[in-house]
Amino acid sequence: MSTTAPLRKEALQLFDVAISAADPARAVERALHGTSLSADGTLYLIAVGKAAVPMMRAALTFVNPDTTIETIAVTNPENAAPIKGCRVLQANHPVPDSAGEAAALEVEALLRQTTPQDRVVALISGGGSALLPAPAQGITLDDKARVNKVLLGSGLDINDMNHIRQQLSRLKGGGLLRAAAPAPVTAYMISDVVGDDLRAIASGPTVAPIGNRASAKALLESANIWDDMPDSVQTLLTSPEPQAQELPKAQNHLIASNRQSLDAMRAACPEAQIISDRLEGNVADVAPQLAEVFRALPQDGPAVLLFGGETTVTLTGSGKGGRNQDLALRMALQGIEGDWVFLSGGTDGRDGPTDAAGGIVDMGSMTRMRAAGLDAEALLANNDAYNALSGSGDLVMTGGTGTNVADVQIFIRR
């Protein structure tokens, strides 16, 4: 590892830059600079997502001191922290739990109090979809949890998953707007989805839905997981579409994104090239495609290539890992020659249901795995990238970062 130690250090430093650029408090401060949050009646501040706590803290500093406020923040336990003047509720992610359902009921109860003189400000970040589950009529929380588990291993991208989730919830796909009516709603959003489609961020609580029941059913069928859906979900999605109702208007503002993190890395390393901010697809297909890009680079000079987006992984085994760890392990298996490192990490610090943000591999990773008695290909086949990368010392461990703007990939060759 000694010959690539400087490259690994550089890649990890750039990853830190990407995370810092997505700092939720700074994003809110930039968005609200020079303004004052107020209302003729009551100002309702609602934050939901992995970045809910820092977003709420920052927003509270912009509230007019003469304004009556009601506040609530919902986040995952790792990112939870006390906020003076705000209730902070904890719920599970990525699979919804009863705490999240209770939090959703509290949010709905709060919003039922609104009048036209009030104002609702929603602070939305990645993870909000699972953290605020409000099952549609006829669907139970267990049903939603089962759907989420299937979706997470289906190979569908985040936009398609949230397309489906919207149809199964009261608050998603503009549901928060309907609950807040007649009060006007302003939302400040941190994007964790490729392309920054506001309808997909946290399943779009303040935006019109991506599709309808029929299109959600078609997606499930195309991914061959329709038969894995609970009976209640199949019943709902094959029922007639509800009568269309005009959705209340909202002001939606995107305040942080994956592209901003890529731009920050390029600013920190001017020689770096941003190759794509839309890296998508199954990691089994993406890894060989990236390897071809790297092999095609001129051999007479250094290279720093940056990517952003969100890949997918299809679960076929019972191992431990996530899409970034899986992609990193696959890159180690590509047989790329020379002194290089490749990092793939989630900006939230949590790749899949693990404590790792992702993986960082180099041309010596396979040697280290074999020295540890590990069969990398067998582990990969069992979706067990975590233990493979752990054995070679290639896990990226950051802890929860308190933000989420999807994933970044860094390739460095000197």
Phi, psi and omega per residue, in radians:
M1 nan -0.276 -3.008
S2 -1.062 -0.686 -3.094
T3 -1.191 -0.417 3.140
T4 -1.845 0.066 -3.117
A5 -0.964 -0.788 3.110
P6 -1.113 -0.625 3.118
L7 -1.180 -0.719 3.115
R8 -1.104 -0.732 3.121
K9 -1.076 -0.743 3.135
E10 -1.120 -0.756 -3.141
A11 -1.106 -0.747 3.131
L12 -1.155 -0.636 3.089
Q13 -1.138 -0.710 3.094
L14 -1.142 -0.639 3.089
F15 -1.092 -0.696 3.073
D16 -1.081 -0.676 3.103
V17 -1.071 -0.746 3.138
A18 -1.057 -0.740 -3.132
I19 -1.188 -0.767 -3.131
S20 -1.079 -0.639 -3.135
A21 -1.134 -0.381 3.138
A22 -1.723 0.302 -3.129
D23 -0.960 2.095 -3.022
P24 -1.131 -0.706 -3.119
A25 -1.104 -0.780 3.128
R26 -1.111 -0.657 3.128
A27 -1.091 -0.761 3.115
V28 -1.149 -0.740 3.134
E29 -1.063 -0.721 3.092
R30 -1.099 -0.732 -3.079
A31 -1.210 -0.600 -3.049
L32 -1.745 0.009 -3.099
H33 -0.919 2.230 3.097
G34 1.437 0.089 -3.137
T35 -2.027 2.950 3.073
S36 -2.353 2.223 3.135
L37 -1.457 2.169 -3.123
S38 -2.707 3.036 3.103
A39 -2.732 2.637 3.061
D40 -1.161 -0.563 3.083
G41 -1.857 -1.955 3.140
T42 -1.906 2.424 3.040
L43 -1.658 2.105 3.115
Y44 -1.788 2.036 3.100
L45 -1.850 2.065 -3.106
I46 -2.202 2.125 3.114
A47 -2.060 2.339 3.119
V48 -2.508 2.370 3.121
G49 2.279 3.122 -3.128
K50 -1.157 -0.402 -3.140
A51 -1.782 0.290 -3.026
A52 -1.048 -0.722 -3.058
V53 -1.156 -0.968 3.131
P54 -1.124 -0.564 3.096
M55 -1.138 -0.746 3.133
M56 -1.150 -0.779 3.136
R57 -0.995 -0.773 -3.125
A58 -1.172 -0.742 -3.111
A59 -1.117 -0.649 -3.112
L60 -1.071 -0.487 -3.141
T61 -1.262 -0.213 -3.140
F62 -1.796 0.044 -3.123
V63 -1.346 2.281 3.053
N64 -1.020 2.228 -3.056
P65 -1.088 -0.320 3.133
D66 -1.584 0.053 -3.064
T67 -1.602 2.362 3.018
T68 -1.350 2.267 -3.084
I69 -2.247 2.668 2.952
E70 -2.226 2.335 -3.048
T71 -2.346 2.637 3.018
I72 -2.773 2.409 3.097
A73 -2.239 2.394 -3.139
V74 -2.193 2.138 -3.120
T75 -2.566 3.106 3.119
N76 -1.446 2.715 -3.026
P77 -0.959 -0.673 -3.081
E78 -1.130 -0.538 -3.110
N79 -1.739 0.058 -3.128
A80 -1.318 2.493 3.082
A81 -2.804 2.663 -3.137
P82 -1.119 2.542 3.040
I83 -2.285 2.157 3.116
K84 -1.094 2.183 3.121
G85 1.463 0.240 -3.127
C86 -2.545 2.414 3.009
R87 -1.413 2.254 3.103
V88 -1.954 2.065 -3.138
L89 -1.877 2.524 -3.117
Q90 -1.934 2.454 3.108
A91 -2.546 2.868 -3.055
N92 -1.435 2.642 3.052
H93 -2.584 2.386 0.211
P94 -1.633 -0.151 3.134
V95 -1.685 2.147 -3.064
P96 -1.108 2.629 -3.140
D97 -2.345 -3.133 -3.075
S98 -1.125 -0.531 3.097
A99 -1.121 -0.692 3.092
G100 -1.165 -0.685 3.105
E101 -1.118 -0.704 3.096
A102 -1.130 -0.677 3.108
A103 -1.118 -0.704 3.111
A104 -1.080 -0.709 3.105
L105 -1.113 -0.657 3.099
E106 -1.141 -0.724 3.110
V107 -1.099 -0.775 3.130
E108 -1.097 -0.729 3.128
A109 -1.098 -0.687 3.120
L110 -1.121 -0.773 -3.074
L111 -1.251 -0.415 3.105
R112 -1.147 -0.267 -3.110
Q113 -1.470 -0.157 -2.954
T114 -1.215 2.673 3.064
T115 -2.235 2.980 3.124
P116 -1.081 -0.379 3.141
Q117 -1.425 -0.211 -3.119
D118 -1.487 3.018 3.071
R119 -2.475 2.405 3.103
V120 -1.955 2.226 3.032
V121 -2.025 2.074 -3.117
A122 -1.855 2.289 3.124
L123 -1.954 1.885 -2.895
I124 -2.081 2.318 3.102
S125 -2.480 2.989 -3.097
G126 -0.985 2.534 -3.090
G127 1.692 -0.262 -3.088
G128 -1.067 -0.466 -3.119
S129 -1.095 -0.827 -3.136
A130 -1.355 -0.524 -3.041
L131 -1.311 -0.344 -3.087
L132 -2.231 1.126 -3.110
P133 -1.377 2.209 3.083
A134 -2.277 1.468 -3.011
P135 -0.978 2.390 3.063
A136 -1.112 2.832 -3.095
Q137 -0.979 2.298 3.113
G138 1.630 -0.162 -3.122
I139 -1.934 2.382 3.134
T140 -1.699 2.907 3.080
L141 -1.100 -0.672 3.095
D142 -1.062 -0.663 3.085
D143 -1.066 -0.782 -3.122
K144 -1.148 -0.688 3.115
A145 -1.093 -0.721 3.125
R146 -1.124 -0.739 3.107
V147 -1.051 -0.794 -3.113
N148 -1.054 -0.752 3.137
K149 -1.082 -0.719 3.125
V150 -1.162 -0.776 -3.121
L151 -1.069 -0.708 -3.071
L152 -1.136 -0.410 3.110
G153 -1.887 0.245 -3.000
S154 -1.556 -0.328 -3.018
G155 1.556 -0.090 3.071
L156 -1.225 2.561 3.100
D157 -1.407 3.013 -3.025
I158 -1.114 -0.609 3.116
N159 -1.101 -0.763 3.141
D160 -1.191 -0.684 3.115
M161 -1.089 -0.759 -3.133
N162 -1.264 -0.488 2.992
H163 -0.965 -0.800 -3.137
I164 -1.249 -0.805 -3.101
R165 -1.022 -0.617 -3.121
Q166 -1.002 -0.612 -3.082
Q167 -1.330 -0.166 -3.052
L168 -1.935 0.239 -3.006
S169 -2.400 2.665 3.067
R170 -1.428 -0.507 -3.019
L171 -1.740 -0.338 -3.110
K172 -1.416 2.917 3.090
G173 0.992 0.781 3.137
G174 1.549 0.042 -3.107
G175 -1.089 -0.592 3.117
L176 -1.150 -0.614 3.088
L177 -1.086 -0.770 3.141
R178 -1.134 -0.674 3.138
A179 -1.195 -0.557 -3.083
A180 -1.435 -0.333 -3.107
A181 -0.973 2.410 0.263
P182 -1.685 0.199 -3.127
A183 -1.308 2.475 3.060
P184 -1.223 2.607 -3.075
V185 -2.149 2.329 2.987
T186 -2.119 2.279 -3.119
A187 -2.105 2.429 3.037
Y188 -2.034 2.147 -2.902
M189 -2.182 2.387 2.989
I190 -1.846 2.142 -2.997
S191 -1.531 2.289 3.004
D192 -2.032 0.309 -3.086
V193 -2.077 2.549 3.126
V194 -1.146 2.283 -3.131
G195 1.504 -0.142 3.062
D196 1.003 0.670 3.056
D197 -1.216 1.967 -3.078
L198 -1.049 -0.439 -3.133
R199 -1.203 -0.365 -3.067
A200 -1.737 -0.316 -3.115
I201 -1.182 2.059 -3.081
A202 0.947 0.487 -3.106
S203 1.140 0.422 2.946
G204 1.073 0.983 3.140
P205 -1.120 -0.389 -3.127
T206 -2.042 0.358 -3.077
V207 -2.364 2.649 3.099
A208 -1.027 2.598 -3.105
P209 -1.132 2.743 -3.141
I210 -1.229 -0.698 -3.084
G211 -2.576 -2.579 -3.131
N212 -2.404 -2.986 -3.091
R213 -1.072 -0.766 -3.099
A214 -1.107 -0.730 -3.124
S215 -1.241 -0.579 3.072
A216 -1.137 -0.731 3.101
K217 -1.085 -0.714 3.141
A218 -1.098 -0.668 3.106
L219 -1.116 -0.784 3.128
L220 -1.072 -0.682 3.126
E221 -1.206 -0.689 -3.126
S222 -1.147 -0.491 3.115
A223 -1.590 0.069 3.122
N224 1.038 0.635 3.113
I225 -2.163 0.184 3.117
W226 -1.033 -0.734 -3.109
D227 -1.211 -0.275 3.099
D228 -1.493 -0.111 -3.124
M229 -1.357 2.499 3.065
P230 -1.019 2.687 -3.138
D231 -0.967 -0.683 -3.109
S232 -1.097 -0.647 3.129
V233 -1.228 -0.746 3.101
Q234 -1.086 -0.689 3.125
T235 -1.106 -0.799 -3.123
L236 -1.097 -0.806 -3.033
L237 -1.322 -0.208 3.045
T238 -1.807 0.064 3.086
S239 -1.411 2.757 3.103
P240 -0.999 2.560 3.120
E241 -1.121 2.459 3.095
P242 -1.150 2.710 3.134
Q243 -1.063 2.266 -3.092
A244 -1.126 2.326 3.084
Q245 -2.209 2.472 -3.141
E246 -1.136 2.275 -3.114
L247 -1.436 2.347 3.074
P248 -0.970 2.601 -3.124
K249 -1.329 2.694 3.078
A250 -2.554 2.711 2.994
Q251 -1.760 1.977 -3.104
N252 -1.935 2.234 -3.091
H253 -2.164 2.165 3.043
L254 -1.503 2.131 -3.021
I255 -2.056 -0.149 3.052
A256 -2.770 2.573 -3.066
S257 -2.731 2.953 3.102
N258 -1.034 -0.716 -3.117
R259 -1.057 -0.675 3.120
Q260 -1.092 -0.653 3.103
S261 -1.185 -0.686 3.078
L262 -1.108 -0.743 3.122
D263 -1.083 -0.659 3.130
A264 -1.157 -0.683 3.090
M265 -1.133 -0.707 3.119
R266 -1.146 -0.644 3.098
A267 -1.133 -0.615 3.139
A268 -1.331 -0.377 -3.141
C269 -2.408 1.465 -3.001
P270 -0.970 -0.438 3.137
E271 -1.354 -0.182 -3.105
A272 -1.203 2.595 3.074
Q273 -2.043 2.284 3.024
I274 -1.490 1.951 -3.091
I275 -1.485 -0.699 -3.120
S276 -2.825 2.460 2.968
D277 -1.907 0.343 3.136
R278 -2.360 0.814 3.113
L279 -1.308 1.909 -3.089
E280 -2.334 3.043 3.087
G281 1.880 2.939 3.136
N282 -1.210 2.383 -3.090
V283 -1.008 -0.501 3.119
A284 -1.111 -0.509 3.093
D285 -1.584 -0.625 -3.059
V286 -1.185 -0.726 -3.054
A287 -1.005 -0.905 3.127
P288 -1.138 -0.539 3.098
Q289 -1.147 -0.762 3.096
L290 -1.127 -0.716 -3.138
A291 -1.020 -0.689 3.112
E292 -1.140 -0.673 3.077
V293 -1.051 -0.788 -3.096
F294 -1.190 -0.689 3.141
R295 -1.180 -0.464 -3.108
A296 -1.420 -0.107 3.135
L297 -1.162 2.537 3.031
P298 -0.973 2.428 -3.053
Q299 -1.538 -0.043 -3.023
D300 -1.769 0.350 3.141
G301 -2.863 2.954 3.126
P302 -1.285 2.870 3.103
A303 -2.629 2.391 3.013
V304 -2.291 1.940 -3.100
L305 -1.982 2.367 -3.092
L306 -2.084 2.451 3.096
F307 -2.359 2.716 3.029
G308 -2.543 2.733 3.115
G309 2.601 -2.589 3.119
E310 -2.729 1.910 3.088
T311 -1.417 3.128 3.093
T312 -2.280 2.831 3.072
V313 -2.387 2.422 3.083
T314 -1.712 2.132 -3.094
L315 -1.446 2.132 3.073
T316 -2.202 -0.208 -3.125
G317 -2.064 -2.966 -3.071
S318 -2.053 0.293 -3.088
G319 -1.397 -2.922 -3.040
K320 -2.094 2.339 3.130
G321 2.934 -2.834 3.132
G322 -2.834 3.058 -3.025
R323 -1.096 -0.640 -3.126
N324 -1.247 -0.723 3.081
Q325 -1.132 -0.716 3.135
D326 -1.079 -0.776 -3.137
L327 -1.138 -0.743 3.133
A328 -1.072 -0.778 3.133
L329 -1.101 -0.722 3.114
R330 -1.110 -0.624 3.108
M331 -1.165 -0.632 3.099
A332 -1.113 -0.481 -3.119
L333 -1.497 -0.049 -3.045
Q334 -1.375 -0.227 3.109
G335 1.251 0.582 3.119
I336 -1.255 2.312 -3.080
E337 -1.600 2.779 3.071
G338 1.756 -3.123 3.083
D339 -1.595 1.909 -3.072
W340 -2.614 2.817 2.956
V341 -2.382 2.638 3.078
F342 -2.355 2.197 3.106
L343 -2.066 2.336 2.997
S344 -2.273 2.107 -3.056
G345 -2.551 2.612 3.047
G346 -1.513 2.277 -3.075
T347 -1.198 -0.196 3.063
D348 -1.483 -0.114 3.140
G349 1.416 0.086 -3.092
R350 -2.357 1.878 3.132
D351 -1.739 1.916 -3.070
G352 1.096 -2.820 -3.128
P353 -1.461 0.909 -3.112
T354 -2.276 3.051 3.097
D355 -1.693 0.199 3.129
A356 -1.814 2.577 3.064
A357 -1.440 -0.399 -3.118
G358 2.865 -2.571 -3.115
G359 -2.447 2.695 3.043
I360 -2.307 2.064 -3.044
V361 -2.130 2.841 3.095
D362 -2.557 -3.029 -3.055
M363 -1.208 -0.196 3.110
G364 -1.724 0.006 -3.068
S365 -1.063 -0.759 -3.109
M366 -1.142 -0.663 3.100
T367 -1.080 -0.737 -3.137
R368 -1.182 -0.649 3.104
M369 -1.131 -0.780 3.131
R370 -1.110 -0.673 3.116
A371 -1.108 -0.482 3.112
A372 -1.513 0.069 3.119
G373 1.346 0.455 -3.073
L374 -1.829 2.464 3.041
D375 -1.769 1.707 -3.019
A376 -1.051 -0.721 -3.094
E377 -1.183 -0.658 3.109
A378 -1.177 -0.710 3.106
L379 -1.132 -0.721 3.116
L380 -1.079 -0.735 3.141
A381 -1.088 -0.430 3.123
N382 -1.703 0.277 -3.084
N383 0.919 0.746 -3.062
D384 -2.050 0.825 -3.125
A385 -1.112 -0.549 -3.103
Y386 -0.993 -0.866 -3.090
N387 -1.249 -0.530 3.065
A388 -1.144 -0.847 -3.113
L389 -1.244 -0.546 3.072
S390 -1.108 -0.723 -3.125
G391 -1.151 -0.497 -3.134
S392 -1.716 0.063 -3.137
G393 1.258 0.551 -2.993
D394 -1.998 0.260 3.060
L395 -1.392 2.512 3.010
V396 -1.741 2.029 -3.076
M397 -2.049 1.986 3.127
T398 -2.063 -0.309 -2.915
G399 1.317 2.987 3.120
G400 -1.069 2.279 -3.076
T401 -1.610 -0.277 -3.112
G402 1.420 0.162 3.075
T403 -2.500 3.110 3.118
N404 -2.917 1.863 3.017
V405 -2.197 0.823 3.125
A406 1.182 -2.590 -2.969
D407 -1.973 2.757 2.978
V408 -2.300 2.627 3.079
Q409 -2.204 2.439 -3.095
I410 -2.297 2.177 3.048
F411 -2.046 2.209 3.133
I412 -2.257 2.289 3.003
R413 -2.343 2.282 -3.118
R414 -2.078 nan nan
